Amino acid sequence: MIAVLLYLAMFFDARPTVTEVRCDRLELNHCYDVSREAAKPKLVERFAQWIAWDFCAKHNEMHVADWIMAKQAQYLGLDGQNYRILVSRSGGFVIVAAPVCLETWTMNDPEVDDQAKLPTAQRRKIFGGRQ
């Protein structure tokens, strides 16, 4: 049985691919909302997401390149001069690297806000589509 598996392994490369993609800034955004409890309203986290930002020299501002929910990515930390996250996608993994990494807490969704400046159809698809 082992011989058959070794024979098949020679013809089928089952190793996942790892692609590294760079962006100008990574942001771990926690989006909050006020709870509807009238007696004691409090802030409740709606979601957390990783946002990859690219600098647009034409407009001298950052634009969203892509985003993914935080639970679908693993933070790898600082490696040399870049912060990195790891995302699993079909056929392998993508490592997104950026020289700047922020963690923010907002009441609005910065990714949705940026759609007014740069439509989603014009963005890079770093994370390979929604899961």
Secondary structure, 3 states (H helix, E strand, C coil): CHHHHHHHHHHCCCCCEEEEEECCEEEEEEEEEECCCCCCCCEEEEEEEEEEEEEECCCCEEEEEEEEEHHHEEEEEEECCEEEEEEEECCEEEEEEECCEEEEEECCCHHHHHCCCCCHHHCCCCCCCCC
